[in-house]
């Protein structure tokens, strides 16, 4: 069993996985997704209160994938998400 993650923690971990798979930097992602580097840093460091679906959508598009593909990860299985 994986460690329990918050939704925002699972999103950050998923982005990291996808960046490694694609050999892409966070800087390159922020440029391609046209999102501020500070916004991406906030998401990745867990300092944001939440991540909007729109932001995840533009990140997924920049990674050449759909939202379905983005969320198709064991990270988002109910038993791996902290619910409090």
Buried (B, 14 or more C-beta within 10 A) or exposed (E): EEEEBBBBBBBBBBBEEBBEEEEBEBEEBBEBBEBEEEBBEBBBEEEBEEBEEEBBBBBBBBBEBEEEEBBEBEBBEEEBBEEE
